[in-house]
């Protein structure tokens, strides 16, 4: 029988409960401390993190672990909120004539609700339900999250442009939406409105070449309700910022398509004043550029935002 060398493992000894594990000699890790701290070495995430193929790794010299968790969370939340359109979406979509009857006030809309019922909803329902805004403010593009919503066609658009009942209902929808955002509007009847041959109001840059022309409508912040609507409408609460900011883009596009160009410009000027005063978070700079394009004011420069102190929940301290 061979004798074991002093550096080798000892044979296991038998105990009343069975054999014990042989005592192993403690060794150092093959990887040195200097190699672990080098910039070329990077720790891989654990398998419990899930599918991270869409998340880009951040440099190690920055706050990589914190930024990596934030990026992974954004991807996970976006994947959960994303809605895959069904292949037969066009067959499920209502005809454009149903949209025209709804805005005239004589037809039903989403979930068989008519226009008057939706306008009587409280702000909580406007916040939590998401399939009505496509009926109140239709556009010529398919909704990303609700592809079953109706789409504005050129034929229906022409009929809406010459229908005074549709225009009145659109103004009512705009007033309700502005109240939902904590804003308000007023109409100046003394300012003449430029109209075409059919009698519809039009937007003429030649009639008012100056940049700041007098609009027949003004949108402004309601000092009594804006602060109470800040958390729902103006605070960043999702990876894209705030889902109501997408609604604002839709409203601006819809107003321009349906002939309410003055209202769309006044709405954007109010958003611009909120941005300049620091009432909107700095995260909304990308949304401001989208709103400017949606209102047809691409050449208008974006004003500088005033920084204001904020609380722990990103609310402006006023």
C-alpha positions as CSV (number, residue, x, y, z in Angstrom):
1,X,0.0,0.0,0.0
2,X,1.4,3.4,-1.1
3,X,1.9,6.2,1.4
4,X,0.2,9.4,0.6
5,X,2.2,12.5,0.1
6,X,2.0,15.2,2.7
7,X,0.4,17.7,0.3
8,X,-2.3,15.3,-0.9
9,X,-5.8,14.8,0.5
10,X,-6.2,12.5,3.5
11,X,-8.4,9.4,3.2
12,X,-11.9,9.7,4.6
13,X,-12.4,8.4,8.1
14,X,-15.5,6.3,9.0
15,X,-17.8,7.7,11.7
16,X,-21.0,6.2,13.2
17,X,-23.0,8.3,10.7
18,X,-21.0,7.3,7.6
19,X,-18.0,8.6,5.8
20,X,-16.9,12.3,6.1
21,X,-15.7,14.4,3.3
22,X,-11.9,14.5,2.9
23,X,-10.4,17.8,4.1
24,X,-9.3,19.9,1.1
25,X,-6.4,22.3,1.1
26,X,-7.5,26.0,0.7
27,X,-6.2,27.5,-2.5
28,X,-6.3,31.0,-3.9
29,X,-8.4,31.9,-6.9
30,X,-6.6,31.6,-10.2
31,X,-7.8,35.0,-11.2
32,X,-5.8,37.8,-9.5
33,X,-7.2,41.0,-8.0
34,X,-5.5,43.1,-10.7
35,X,-7.2,41.1,-13.5
36,X,-10.6,41.5,-11.8
37,X,-10.2,45.2,-11.6
38,X,-9.0,45.6,-15.2
39,X,-11.3,47.3,-17.7
40,X,-11.3,44.3,-20.0
41,X,-13.0,42.0,-17.5
42,X,-16.7,42.3,-17.0
43,X,-19.1,40.4,-14.9
44,X,-22.0,38.8,-16.8
45,X,-25.5,39.0,-15.3
46,X,-27.0,36.1,-13.6
47,X,-29.4,33.8,-15.4
48,X,-32.3,34.9,-13.2
49,X,-32.2,38.3,-15.0
50,X,-34.2,36.9,-17.9
51,X,-33.7,37.7,-21.6
52,X,-31.3,40.6,-21.8
53,X,-30.6,40.4,-25.5
54,X,-32.2,43.8,-26.1
55,X,-30.4,45.6,-23.3
56,X,-27.0,47.0,-24.2
57,X,-24.2,46.7,-21.6
58,X,-23.0,49.9,-20.2
59,X,-19.3,50.8,-19.7
60,X,-17.8,49.6,-16.5
61,X,-16.2,52.9,-15.6
62,X,-19.7,54.5,-15.2
63,X,-22.4,53.5,-12.8
64,X,-22.8,50.3,-14.8
65,X,-24.7,48.2,-12.3
66,X,-27.3,50.8,-11.6
67,X,-27.7,51.8,-15.2
68,X,-27.9,48.2,-16.3
69,X,-30.8,47.5,-13.8
70,X,-32.6,50.7,-15.0
71,X,-32.3,49.7,-18.7
72,X,-33.4,46.1,-18.0
73,X,-36.5,47.4,-16.1
74,X,-37.4,49.8,-19.0
75,X,-37.2,46.9,-21.5
76,X,-39.3,44.6,-19.3
77,X,-42.0,47.3,-18.7
78,X,-42.1,48.2,-22.4
79,X,-42.5,44.5,-23.3
80,X,-45.3,44.1,-20.8
81,X,-47.1,47.2,-22.1
82,X,-46.7,46.4,-25.7
83,X,-49.7,45.1,-27.5
84,X,-49.2,42.9,-30.6
85,X,-51.8,43.7,-33.2
86,X,-54.0,40.8,-34.4
87,X,-53.7,39.7,-38.0
88,X,-57.3,40.5,-38.7
89,X,-57.3,44.0,-37.3
90,X,-58.7,45.6,-40.5
91,X,-61.7,43.2,-40.3
92,X,-62.5,44.1,-36.7
93,X,-62.1,47.9,-37.3
94,X,-65.5,49.8,-37.5
95,X,-66.3,51.5,-40.8
96,X,-65.3,55.2,-41.2
97,X,-69.0,56.1,-41.4
98,X,-69.4,55.0,-37.7
99,X,-66.7,57.5,-36.8
100,X,-68.6,60.3,-38.6
101,X,-71.9,59.4,-36.9
102,X,-70.1,59.3,-33.5
103,X,-68.6,62.8,-33.9
104,X,-72.0,64.1,-35.1
105,X,-73.5,62.8,-31.8
106,X,-75.9,60.3,-33.4
107,X,-73.9,57.1,-33.2
108,X,-72.2,54.9,-30.6
109,X,-68.4,54.6,-30.2
110,X,-66.1,52.4,-28.1
111,X,-68.0,49.8,-26.1
112,X,-71.3,51.3,-27.3
113,X,-70.7,54.6,-25.5
114,X,-71.9,57.7,-27.3
115,X,-70.2,61.1,-27.3
116,X,-72.3,62.6,-24.6
117,X,-71.6,59.7,-22.2
118,X,-67.8,60.0,-22.7
119,X,-67.8,63.7,-22.1
120,X,-69.6,63.1,-18.8
121,X,-67.0,60.7,-17.5
122,X,-64.8,61.9,-14.6
123,X,-61.1,62.4,-14.9
124,X,-60.3,59.1,-13.3
125,X,-62.0,57.2,-16.1
126,X,-60.4,59.4,-18.7
127,X,-57.1,58.4,-17.1
128,X,-57.6,54.7,-16.8
129,X,-59.5,53.9,-20.0
130,X,-57.5,54.0,-23.2
131,X,-59.8,53.2,-26.2
132,X,-61.9,56.4,-26.4
133,X,-59.3,59.0,-27.4
134,X,-59.0,57.5,-30.9
135,X,-62.7,58.2,-31.4
136,X,-62.7,61.8,-30.0
137,X,-59.6,62.8,-32.0
138,X,-59.2,60.6,-35.0
139,X,-56.2,60.6,-37.3
140,X,-55.2,59.1,-40.6
141,X,-52.8,56.6,-39.0
142,X,-53.5,53.3,-37.3
143,X,-53.2,53.4,-33.5
144,X,-50.2,51.4,-32.2
145,X,-51.8,50.2,-29.0
146,X,-55.4,50.1,-30.2
147,X,-55.3,49.0,-33.9
148,X,-59.0,48.2,-33.7
149,X,-59.9,51.9,-33.5
150,X,-61.3,53.7,-36.5
151,X,-59.0,55.5,-38.9
152,X,-59.8,58.8,-40.6
153,X,-60.1,58.4,-44.4
154,X,-60.0,61.2,-47.0
155,X,-63.7,60.9,-47.8
156,X,-64.8,61.1,-44.2
157,X,-62.3,63.9,-43.6
158,X,-63.9,66.0,-46.3
159,X,-67.3,65.5,-44.8
160,X,-66.1,66.5,-41.4
161,X,-64.5,69.7,-42.6
162,X,-67.8,71.0,-43.9
163,X,-70.0,69.8,-41.0
164,X,-70.6,72.5,-38.4
165,X,-71.9,69.9,-35.9
166,X,-68.6,67.9,-36.0
167,X,-66.7,71.2,-35.5
168,X,-68.7,72.1,-32.4
169,X,-68.3,68.6,-30.9
170,X,-64.6,68.7,-31.6
171,X,-64.3,72.0,-29.7
172,X,-66.3,70.4,-26.8
173,X,-63.9,67.4,-26.8
174,X,-60.9,69.8,-26.8
175,X,-62.3,71.7,-23.8
176,X,-62.8,68.5,-21.9
177,X,-59.3,67.3,-22.7
178,X,-57.8,70.6,-21.7
179,X,-59.6,70.4,-18.3
180,X,-58.3,66.9,-17.9
181,X,-54.8,68.3,-18.3
182,X,-55.4,71.2,-15.9
183,X,-55.6,73.7,-18.7
184,X,-58.3,76.0,-19.9
185,X,-59.2,77.9,-23.1
186,X,-61.0,81.1,-24.1
187,X,-62.3,82.4,-27.4
188,X,-62.0,86.0,-28.5
189,X,-65.0,86.8,-30.7
190,X,-63.6,90.2,-31.7
191,X,-60.7,88.8,-33.7
192,X,-61.8,88.1,-37.3
193,X,-61.3,84.5,-38.4
194,X,-60.0,83.9,-41.9
195,X,-62.4,81.6,-43.9
196,X,-62.4,80.0,-47.3
197,X,-65.2,79.9,-49.9
198,X,-67.1,77.2,-48.0
199,X,-67.0,79.3,-44.8
200,X,-64.5,77.1,-42.9
201,X,-61.8,78.7,-40.8
202,X,-58.3,78.4,-42.4
203,X,-54.8,79.2,-41.3
204,X,-53.2,81.8,-43.5
205,X,-49.5,82.6,-43.0
206,X,-49.7,85.2,-45.8
207,X,-52.3,87.2,-43.9
208,X,-50.1,87.3,-40.8
209,X,-46.5,87.0,-41.7
210,X,-45.3,87.9,-38.2
211,X,-44.4,85.0,-36.0
212,X,-46.6,85.9,-33.1
213,X,-50.0,86.6,-34.7
214,X,-53.2,87.2,-32.8
215,X,-55.2,83.9,-32.4
216,X,-59.0,83.8,-31.9
217,X,-58.4,81.2,-29.2
218,X,-56.1,81.1,-26.2
219,X,-55.1,78.1,-24.1
220,X,-53.6,78.7,-20.7
221,X,-52.8,77.0,-17.4
222,X,-55.6,76.8,-14.9
223,X,-54.0,77.9,-11.6
224,X,-56.7,76.1,-9.6
225,X,-56.6,72.7,-11.2
226,X,-53.1,72.4,-12.8
227,X,-51.4,71.3,-9.6
228,X,-54.0,68.6,-8.8
229,X,-53.6,67.2,-12.4
230,X,-49.8,67.2,-12.3
231,X,-49.3,63.7,-11.0
232,X,-51.5,62.1,-13.6
233,X,-50.7,64.2,-16.6
234,X,-47.3,65.8,-16.3
235,X,-45.0,63.6,-14.1
236,X,-42.9,60.9,-15.7
237,X,-44.5,57.6,-14.8
238,X,-43.6,55.3,-17.6
239,X,-40.5,54.5,-19.8
240,X,-41.8,56.9,-22.5
241,X,-42.6,59.7,-20.0
242,X,-46.3,59.8,-19.6
243,X,-49.0,58.1,-21.7
244,X,-51.0,61.4,-21.7
245,X,-48.2,63.0,-23.7
246,X,-49.0,60.5,-26.6
247,X,-52.6,61.7,-26.3
248,X,-51.4,65.3,-26.7
249,X,-49.6,64.4,-29.9
250,X,-52.8,62.8,-31.3
251,X,-54.9,65.7,-30.4
252,X,-52.6,68.2,-32.1
253,X,-52.5,66.1,-35.3
254,X,-56.3,65.5,-35.3
255,X,-57.1,69.2,-34.8
256,X,-55.0,70.1,-37.9
257,X,-56.5,67.4,-40.0
258,X,-60.1,68.5,-39.1
259,X,-59.5,72.2,-39.8
260,X,-59.0,73.5,-36.2
261,X,-55.5,74.8,-36.9
262,X,-55.8,77.9,-34.7
263,X,-56.8,75.7,-31.7
264,X,-53.8,73.4,-32.4
265,X,-51.4,76.3,-32.5
266,X,-52.8,77.8,-29.4
267,X,-52.5,74.4,-27.6
268,X,-48.9,74.2,-28.6
269,X,-48.1,77.7,-27.5
270,X,-49.5,76.8,-24.1
271,X,-47.3,73.7,-23.9
272,X,-44.3,75.9,-24.9
273,X,-45.1,78.4,-22.1
274,X,-45.3,75.5,-19.6
275,X,-41.9,74.2,-20.8
276,X,-40.3,77.6,-20.6
277,X,-41.6,78.2,-17.1
278,X,-40.3,74.8,-15.9
279,X,-43.7,73.3,-15.3
280,X,-42.8,70.3,-17.4
281,X,-39.9,67.9,-16.5
282,X,-36.7,68.0,-18.5
283,X,-37.5,64.5,-19.7
284,X,-40.2,66.0,-21.9
285,X,-37.8,67.7,-24.3
286,X,-38.3,65.0,-26.9
287,X,-42.0,65.3,-26.6
288,X,-41.8,69.0,-27.0
289,X,-40.2,68.5,-30.4
290,X,-42.9,66.0,-31.4
291,X,-45.6,68.4,-30.3
292,X,-44.0,71.2,-32.3
293,X,-44.0,69.1,-35.4
294,X,-47.6,67.8,-34.8
295,X,-48.8,71.5,-34.5
296,X,-47.1,72.3,-37.9
297,X,-44.5,74.7,-36.3
298,X,-41.3,72.9,-37.2
299,X,-39.4,76.1,-37.8
300,X,-40.3,77.6,-34.5
301,X,-37.3,77.5,-32.1
302,X,-37.8,75.8,-28.8
303,X,-37.3,78.2,-25.8
304,X,-34.9,77.6,-23.0
305,X,-36.4,75.8,-20.0
306,X,-36.2,77.4,-16.6
307,X,-35.0,75.1,-13.9
308,X,-37.1,74.9,-10.8
309,X,-36.6,73.0,-7.5
310,X,-38.3,69.6,-7.4
311,X,-39.3,67.3,-4.7
312,X,-38.5,63.6,-4.3
313,X,-41.4,62.6,-6.5
314,X,-40.3,64.9,-9.4
315,X,-43.0,67.4,-8.6
316,X,-42.3,71.1,-9.0
317,X,-42.1,72.9,-5.6
318,X,-44.1,76.0,-6.0
